[in-house]
Amino acid sequence: MAKYFIIGESGSDELWLIDTQSKTAEVISEDGLLNQSIDKARRDKTSIIKGISIAVASDSRSGVDGKMTLTDPNN
């Protein structure tokens, strides 16, 4: 079953469609109702997280480990 995610980076108007089945990422170029809804949510500074357990942003792959610290709340 295919699973898709739409990602938009702060400070950029581009939206990316991530297809986990085909392991591809592409810029969404059409200007449709989805883009209009997302643009409005971005202007309103709305963050929508549905079906995502973790999201990490970094300038490089090697930088992700250094920026992310996980701690066990029970210790």
N, C-alpha and C positions, 0 to 999 in steps of 0.2 A: 504494500500500500504506500503510495507516494505521500510525502509530507513536505509542506512548503512553509517557509518563513519569509516575512518581509522585514527588512532591516533598513533603517534610515539613520545616518550619522548626524549628530548635532553639528550645525553650521553648514550643512550641505543639503541641497534640494533633491539630490538623487535618492531613489529608493531601489533596493536590491532584492531580487527574488532568489531565494535559496531553495533548491530542489534537492532534498536529501537522498532521494532514490537514484537520481542520475548523477549526483554529486557535482552539481553545477551552480554557479552564481551568475546572474546577469542583471543589468540595469533595466528597470521597468521604464519603458519609453513612452507608452501610450498615455494620453491625458484623459482618463476616464473617471467614472464616479469614485472608484477606489482611491485614485490619487487625490481627488478633491476632498474626500473624507479624511484621508491621512494628513493632507496639507492643513485642514482646519484643526485637526487634533494637535498638530505640531505648533500652530500659531497659538493655540490655547494652552500650550506646554503640558499636554496630556501624555502620560506614559502608559502604554498598554502592554501588559505581559500576560499572555494566555498560552498555556501549554509549554512554557519555558521554565526549566528548573534552574538554569544559570546562564548568564551572558557576561562575557568579559570583552572589553575593548582595549586594544594595545596598538602601539605603533609598529611592533614587530612580533614575530612568533616567539623569539627568545625572551622578549620582555614580559610575556604573560606570567611566567613562573615568578618573576621578581615582584610583580604587582599584586599577586593574589596570595593571601594568607588565609588558610582555613584553620579554625580552632574548634576544639570540642568543648561545647558549653558545659559539659559534665565534669571537666577537669579544671 
